[in-house]
Amino acid sequence: MIKCMLIEDNPDDMKLVRKTLDAILEEKDIYHIIQTSSTAVGIFPEPLTLYIVDIDLPELSGLDFAMRVQYWQPSSAIAFCSANKNFVWNSQPLDSFFFIRKDNLDTDLRNAVNKYLRNYKQAPNPKFLEVIWNDSKVRIPWENILYIQAQNCHVKVYYPGQKEPLLSYRRFKSVSTEASSHMFLKLGRSHLINLSWVDQLREESIQLKNGDCIPAGRVALTKFRKEYLEKIAKEMI
């Protein structure tokens, strides 16, 4: 499954790009979702999304939106789409995923999709955790995970912007071993907490920066607090 987001302020261009993208993905027999918007204003970047963005947008430019995507959702990809070839030079500092010329739409868009698929299916990377998202296996950056919770024979992965947790069909012990090489600490027997998202350590819970609150017993929190301070101090050396 591939999730795509088209951001284009010209209705005719929007219709053409969507039709072309839909045809390419149908040809490859890939289940896909294509969302559209005439503006980048008010859109919060989501994970695991292929963004096809017109650079010359009103209010918030495609370049500015792309920087938001790179900062908030490194698991997503950006393909700039423009009729103005000079804009390609403006996009270079962003290390853009691909540049699509509207006068060569089918070929450039096809190349962008193929490149996305190659990266999407590459071998597992220790910087990523494989999870199930909309019935497909995808990889998400460890750094963006809020926390992980043990659940029978699998784990629930809580991720910013997702109302429901993602699933990883791996044992908690296996995930814990891998998470230890990142900024994660175990809380009790059932949680792994991303220290980068910790906001407050309370007497009976941990408050995360996104507002989530994870309750825990006093013994587990005392141990977590000690290891948290030790790990933060070590990272600062």
C-alpha atoms as a printed R data frame, in Angstrom:
    type eleno elety resid chain resno      x       y       z
1   ATOM     1    CA   MET     A     1  0.000   0.000   0.000
2   ATOM     2    CA   ILE     A     2  1.267   3.469  -0.901
3   ATOM     3    CA   LYS     A     3 -0.117   6.687   0.509
4   ATOM     4    CA   CYS     A     4  0.338   9.760  -1.708
5   ATOM     5    CA   MET     A     5 -0.467  13.418  -1.156
6   ATOM     6    CA   LEU     A     6 -0.735  15.858  -4.074
7   ATOM     7    CA   ILE     A     7 -0.472  19.568  -3.271
8   ATOM     8    CA   GLU     A     8 -1.251  21.696  -6.335
9   ATOM     9    CA   ASP     A     9 -3.124  24.993  -6.636
10  ATOM    10    CA   ASN     A    10 -3.969  24.653 -10.346
11  ATOM    11    CA   PRO     A    11 -7.139  22.491 -10.694
12  ATOM    12    CA   ASP     A    12 -6.290  21.318 -14.232
13  ATOM    13    CA   ASP     A    13 -2.733  20.344 -13.264
14  ATOM    14    CA   MET     A    14 -4.046  18.626 -10.148
15  ATOM    15    CA   LYS     A    15 -6.447  16.551 -12.230
16  ATOM    16    CA   LEU     A    16 -3.720  15.609 -14.735
17  ATOM    17    CA   VAL     A    17 -1.119  14.668 -12.106
18  ATOM    18    CA   ARG     A    18 -3.635  12.596 -10.163
19  ATOM    19    CA   LYS     A    19 -4.832  10.791 -13.290
20  ATOM    20    CA   THR     A    20 -1.239  10.020 -14.334
21  ATOM    21    CA   LEU     A    21 -0.195   8.862 -10.864
22  ATOM    22    CA   ASP     A    22 -3.290   6.688 -10.524
23  ATOM    23    CA   ALA     A    23 -2.598   5.056 -13.905
24  ATOM    24    CA   ILE     A    24  1.041   4.324 -12.992
25  ATOM    25    CA   LEU     A    25  0.121   2.695  -9.673
26  ATOM    26    CA   GLU     A    26 -2.776   0.760 -11.225
27  ATOM    27    CA   GLU     A    27 -0.385  -0.522 -13.889
28  ATOM    28    CA   LYS     A    28  1.927  -1.767 -11.138
29  ATOM    29    CA   ASP     A    29 -1.057  -3.326  -9.341
30  ATOM    30    CA   ILE     A    30 -0.301  -1.420  -6.141
31  ATOM    31    CA   TYR     A    31 -3.090  -0.569  -3.720
32  ATOM    32    CA   HIS     A    32 -2.865   3.160  -3.075
33  ATOM    33    CA   ILE     A    33 -4.516   6.157  -1.490
34  ATOM    34    CA   ILE     A    34 -4.194   9.569  -3.155
35  ATOM    35    CA   GLN     A    35 -5.140  12.649  -1.167
36  ATOM    36    CA   THR     A    36 -5.191  16.141  -2.651
37  ATOM    37    CA   SER     A    37 -5.012  19.728  -1.473
38  ATOM    38    CA   SER     A    38 -4.798  23.105  -3.210
39  ATOM    39    CA   THR     A    39 -2.635  24.528  -0.405
40  ATOM    40    CA   ALA     A    40  0.066  23.380   2.001
41  ATOM    41    CA   VAL     A    41 -1.309  25.604   4.755
42  ATOM    42    CA   GLY     A    42 -2.758  23.607   7.652
43  ATOM    43    CA   ILE     A    43 -1.310  20.272   6.509
44  ATOM    44    CA   PHE     A    44  0.751  18.508   9.190
45  ATOM    45    CA   PRO     A    45  3.252  16.091   7.603
46  ATOM    46    CA   GLU     A    46  2.376  12.428   8.064
47  ATOM    47    CA   PRO     A    47  4.715   9.430   8.142
48  ATOM    48    CA   LEU     A    48  5.256   7.014   5.260
49  ATOM    49    CA   THR     A    49  3.770   9.306   2.612
50  ATOM    50    CA   LEU     A    50  4.919  10.234  -0.891
51  ATOM    51    CA   TYR     A    51  4.338  13.994  -1.218
52  ATOM    52    CA   ILE     A    52  4.105  15.409  -4.738
53  ATOM    53    CA   VAL     A    53  4.287  19.158  -4.278
54  ATOM    54    CA   ASP     A    54  4.062  22.149  -6.601
55  ATOM    55    CA   ILE     A    55  6.892  24.492  -5.584
56  ATOM    56    CA   ASP     A    56  5.145  27.742  -6.522
57  ATOM    57    CA   LEU     A    57  2.242  27.593  -4.057
58  ATOM    58    CA   PRO     A    58  0.485  30.635  -2.554
59  ATOM    59    CA   GLU     A    59  0.866  31.465   1.171
60  ATOM    60    CA   LEU     A    60  3.179  28.560   2.048
61  ATOM    61    CA   SER     A    61  5.592  27.584  -0.727
62  ATOM    62    CA   GLY     A    62  6.351  23.994  -1.660
63  ATOM    63    CA   LEU     A    63  9.953  24.500  -0.532
64  ATOM    64    CA   ASP     A    64  8.887  25.629   2.938
65  ATOM    65    CA   PHE     A    65  6.454  22.723   3.248
66  ATOM    66    CA   ALA     A    66  9.163  20.282   2.138
67  ATOM    67    CA   MET     A    67 11.403  21.487   4.955
68  ATOM    68    CA   ARG     A    68  8.591  20.719   7.407
69  ATOM    69    CA   VAL     A    69  8.259  17.212   5.992
70  ATOM    70    CA   GLN     A    70 12.000  16.585   6.271
71  ATOM    71    CA   TYR     A    71 12.042  17.789   9.878
72  ATOM    72    CA   TRP     A    72  8.885  16.109  11.194
73  ATOM    73    CA   GLN     A    73  8.597  12.976   9.043
74  ATOM    74    CA   PRO     A    74 11.904  11.679   7.665
75  ATOM    75    CA   SER     A    75 10.137   8.439   6.719
76  ATOM    76    CA   SER     A    76  8.178  10.355   4.057
77  ATOM    77    CA   ALA     A    77  9.447  11.342   0.595
78  ATOM    78    CA   ILE     A    78  9.146  14.555  -1.412
79  ATOM    79    CA   ALA     A    79  8.826  14.939  -5.190
80  ATOM    80    CA   PHE     A    80  8.635  18.499  -6.488
81  ATOM    81    CA   CYS     A    81  6.377  19.040  -9.496
82  ATOM    82    CA   SER     A    82  6.599  22.288 -11.454
83  ATOM    83    CA   ALA     A    83  6.266  23.813 -14.915
84  ATOM    84    CA   ASN     A    84  9.119  26.192 -14.070
85  ATOM    85    CA   LYS     A    85 12.415  24.360 -14.580
86  ATOM    86    CA   ASN     A    86 14.342  27.128 -12.834
87  ATOM    87    CA   PHE     A    87 12.768  26.038  -9.536
88  ATOM    88    CA   VAL     A    88 14.892  22.880  -9.604
89  ATOM    89    CA   TRP     A    89 17.886  24.964  -8.520
90  ATOM    90    CA   ASN     A    90 15.949  26.291  -5.533
91  ATOM    91    CA   SER     A    91 15.129  22.743  -4.450
92  ATOM    92    CA   GLN     A    92 18.736  21.495  -4.465
93  ATOM    93    CA   PRO     A    93 19.613  22.567  -0.875
94  ATOM    94    CA   LEU     A    94 16.719  20.439   0.376
95  ATOM    95    CA   ASP     A    95 18.178  17.262  -1.136
96  ATOM    96    CA   SER     A    96 14.806  16.755  -2.795
97  ATOM    97    CA   PHE     A    97 13.628  13.238  -3.483
98  ATOM    98    CA   PHE     A    98 12.866  13.925  -7.164
99  ATOM    99    CA   PHE     A    99 11.960  16.749  -9.517
100 ATOM   100    CA   ILE     A   100  9.022  16.258 -11.886
101 ATOM   101    CA   ARG     A   101  8.672  18.447 -14.971
102 ATOM   102    CA   LYS     A   102  5.050  19.005 -15.908
103 ATOM   103    CA   ASP     A   103  5.936  18.941 -19.617
104 ATOM   104    CA   ASN     A   104  7.482  15.485 -19.117
105 ATOM   105    CA   LEU     A   105  4.968  14.334 -16.513
106 ATOM   106    CA   ASP     A   106  4.515  10.639 -17.316
107 ATOM   107    CA   THR     A   107  8.236   9.793 -17.528
108 ATOM   108    CA   ASP     A   108  9.341  11.879 -14.541
109 ATOM   109    CA   LEU     A   109  6.452  10.772 -12.336
110 ATOM   110    CA   ARG     A   110  7.084   7.142 -13.262
111 ATOM   111    CA   ASN     A   111 10.767   7.541 -12.321
112 ATOM   112    CA   ALA     A   112  9.804   9.139  -9.006
113 ATOM   113    CA   VAL     A   113  7.425   6.275  -8.168
114 ATOM   114    CA   ASN     A   114 10.049   3.664  -9.104
115 ATOM   115    CA   LYS     A   115 12.644   5.380  -6.921
116 ATOM   116    CA   TYR     A   116 10.194   5.533  -4.023
117 ATOM   117    CA   LEU     A   117  9.419   1.825  -4.391
118 ATOM   118    CA   ARG     A   118 13.122   0.907  -4.415
119 ATOM   119    CA   ASN     A   119 13.719   2.804  -1.174
120 ATOM   120    CA   TYR     A   120 10.452   1.527   0.301
121 ATOM   121    CA   LYS     A   121 11.461  -2.112  -0.194
122 ATOM   122    CA   GLN     A   122 15.145  -1.892   0.670
123 ATOM   123    CA   ALA     A   123 16.703  -4.197   3.261
124 ATOM   124    CA   PRO     A   124 15.976  -3.559   6.941
125 ATOM   125    CA   ASN     A   125 17.985  -0.712   8.402
126 ATOM   126    CA   PRO     A   126 18.892  -0.552  12.105
127 ATOM   127    CA   LYS     A   127 17.567   3.036  12.107
128 ATOM   128    CA   PHE     A   128 14.084   1.720  11.329
129 ATOM   129    CA   LEU     A   129 11.541  -0.598  12.939
130 ATOM   130    CA   GLU     A   130  9.337  -2.688  10.674
131 ATOM   131    CA   VAL     A   131  5.632  -2.379  11.479
132 ATOM   132    CA   ILE     A   132  2.247  -3.132   9.929
133 ATOM   133    CA   TRP     A   133  0.509  -0.027   8.580
134 ATOM   134    CA   ASN     A   134 -2.771  -0.357   6.635
135 ATOM   135    CA   ASP     A   135 -2.129  -4.079   6.100
136 ATOM   136    CA   SER     A   136  1.358  -3.480   4.635
137 ATOM   137    CA   LYS     A   137  4.825  -3.892   6.103
138 ATOM   138    CA   VAL     A   138  6.627  -0.559   6.322
139 ATOM   139    CA   ARG     A   139  9.653   0.838   8.151
140 ATOM   140    CA   ILE     A   140  9.508   3.822  10.485
141 ATOM   141    CA   PRO     A   141 12.433   5.705  12.098
142 ATOM   142    CA   TRP     A   142 13.149   4.768  15.694
143 ATOM   143    CA   GLU     A   143 13.671   8.435  16.516
144 ATOM   144    CA   ASN     A   144 10.034   9.268  15.691
145 ATOM   145    CA   ILE     A   145  8.450   6.534  17.819
146 ATOM   146    CA   LEU     A   146  6.800   7.795  21.017
147 ATOM   147    CA   TYR     A   147  6.765   4.514  22.937
148 ATOM   148    CA   ILE     A   148  6.253   0.783  22.487
149 ATOM   149    CA   GLN     A   149  3.952  -1.467  24.493
150 ATOM   150    CA   ALA     A   150  4.047  -5.258  24.818
151 ATOM   151    CA   GLN     A   151  0.856  -7.017  23.701
152 ATOM   152    CA   ASN     A   152  0.792 -10.835  23.780
153 ATOM   153    CA   CYS     A   153  2.964 -12.093  20.870
154 ATOM   154    CA   HIS     A   154  3.510  -8.673  19.288
155 ATOM   155    CA   VAL     A   155  4.067  -5.045  20.266
156 ATOM   156    CA   LYS     A   156  2.055  -1.865  19.787
157 ATOM   157    CA   VAL     A   157  4.006   1.075  18.400
158 ATOM   158    CA   TYR     A   158  2.733   4.556  19.213
159 ATOM   159    CA   TYR     A   159  3.604   7.120  16.558
160 ATOM   160    CA   PRO     A   160  2.890  10.879  16.265
161 ATOM   161    CA   GLY     A   161 -0.189  11.692  14.208
162 ATOM   162    CA   GLN     A   162 -1.637   8.165  14.393
163 ATOM   163    CA   LYS     A   163 -4.864   7.714  16.366
164 ATOM   164    CA   GLU     A   164 -4.352   3.966  16.639
165 ATOM   165    CA   PRO     A   165 -1.039   2.226  17.439
166 ATOM   166    CA   LEU     A   166  0.872   0.447  14.682
167 ATOM   167    CA   LEU     A   167  1.724  -3.238  15.142
168 ATOM   168    CA   SER     A   168  5.028  -5.059  14.943
169 ATOM   169    CA   TYR     A   169  4.835  -8.844  14.988
170 ATOM   170    CA   ARG     A   170  7.979  -9.270  17.023
171 ATOM   171    CA   ARG     A   171  8.465 -10.308  20.632
172 ATOM   172    CA   PHE     A   172  8.907  -7.507  23.146
173 ATOM   173    CA   LYS     A   173 12.275  -8.955  24.191
174 ATOM   174    CA   SER     A   174 13.571  -8.828  20.614
175 ATOM   175    CA   VAL     A   175 12.394  -5.251  20.116
176 ATOM   176    CA   SER     A   176 13.859  -4.241  23.497
177 ATOM   177    CA   THR     A   177 17.306  -5.471  22.464
178 ATOM   178    CA   GLU     A   178 17.219  -3.401  19.282
179 ATOM   179    CA   ALA     A   179 15.716  -0.337  21.005
180 ATOM   180    CA   SER     A   180 18.527  -0.262  23.555
181 ATOM   181    CA   SER     A   181 20.918   0.985  20.847
182 ATOM   182    CA   HIS     A   182 18.650   4.004  20.362
183 ATOM   183    CA   MET     A   183 17.341   6.535  22.896
184 ATOM   184    CA   PHE     A   184 14.897   4.079  24.516
185 ATOM   185    CA   LEU     A   185 14.568   2.832  28.061
186 ATOM   186    CA   LYS     A   186 12.411   0.059  29.433
187 ATOM   187    CA   LEU     A   187  9.615   1.068  31.822
188 ATOM   188    CA   GLY     A   188  8.556  -1.932  33.840
189 ATOM   189    CA   ARG     A   189  7.988  -5.139  31.891
190 ATOM   190    CA   SER     A   190  5.741  -3.834  29.146
191 ATOM   191    CA   HIS     A   191  6.902  -0.419  27.852
192 ATOM   192    CA   LEU     A   192  9.822   1.072  25.949
193 ATOM   193    CA   ILE     A   193  9.960   4.874  26.144
194 ATOM   194    CA   ASN     A   194 11.697   7.178  23.646
195 ATOM   195    CA   LEU     A   195 13.681   9.537  25.886
196 ATOM   196    CA   SER     A   196 13.585  12.254  23.208
197 ATOM   197    CA   TRP     A   197  9.823  12.526  23.773
198 ATOM   198    CA   VAL     A   198  9.870  12.615  27.583
199 ATOM   199    CA   ASP     A   199  8.509  15.893  28.972
200 ATOM   200    CA   GLN     A   200  8.014  15.219  32.696
201 ATOM   201    CA   LEU     A   201  8.733  12.396  35.139
202 ATOM   202    CA   ARG     A   202  5.862  12.407  37.614
203 ATOM   203    CA   GLU     A   203  5.298  10.363  40.756
204 ATOM   204    CA   GLU     A   204  2.955   7.861  39.095
205 ATOM   205    CA   SER     A   205  3.421   8.427  35.366
206 ATOM   206    CA   ILE     A   206  5.576   9.729  32.523
207 ATOM   207    CA   GLN     A   207  4.288  12.707  30.534
208 ATOM   208    CA   LEU     A   208  5.337  12.843  26.875
209 ATOM   209    CA   LYS     A   209  5.758  15.985  24.774
210 ATOM   210    CA   ASN     A   210  2.735  15.102  22.623
211 ATOM   211    CA   GLY     A   211  0.478  14.974  25.712
212 ATOM   212    CA   ASP     A   212  0.370  11.190  26.203
213 ATOM   213    CA   CYS     A   213  0.633  10.040  29.812
214 ATOM   214    CA   ILE     A   214  2.000   6.565  30.633
215 ATOM   215    CA   PRO     A   215  1.158   5.305  34.149
216 ATOM   216    CA   ALA     A   216  3.560   3.057  36.045
217 ATOM   217    CA   GLY     A   217  4.285   1.760  39.526
218 ATOM   218    CA   ARG     A   218  6.614   3.566  41.914
219 ATOM   219    CA   VAL     A   219  9.365   0.915  41.738
220 ATOM   220    CA   ALA     A   220  9.376   0.943  37.911
221 ATOM   221    CA   LEU     A   221  9.435   4.751  37.811
222 ATOM   222    CA   THR     A   222 12.264   4.980  40.359
223 ATOM   223    CA   LYS     A   223 14.403   2.622  38.263
224 ATOM   224    CA   PHE     A   224 13.449   4.451  35.049
225 ATOM   225    CA   ARG     A   225 14.307   7.850  36.551
226 ATOM   226    CA   LYS     A   226 17.765   6.628  37.622
227 ATOM   227    CA   GLU     A   227 18.560   5.080  34.218
228 ATOM   228    CA   TYR     A   228 17.091   8.105  32.420
229 ATOM   229    CA   LEU     A   229 19.399  10.543  34.200
230 ATOM   230    CA   GLU     A   230 22.413   8.266  33.631
231 ATOM   231    CA   LYS     A   231 21.701   7.910  29.910
232 ATOM   232    CA   ILE     A   232 21.054  11.626  29.379
233 ATOM   233    CA   ALA     A   233 24.291  12.461  31.218
234 ATOM   234    CA   LYS     A   234 26.207   9.960  29.061
235 ATOM   235    CA   GLU     A   235 24.766  11.450  25.833
236 ATOM   236    CA   MET     A   236 25.922  14.929  26.901
237 ATOM   237    CA   ILE     A   237 29.559  13.877  27.382
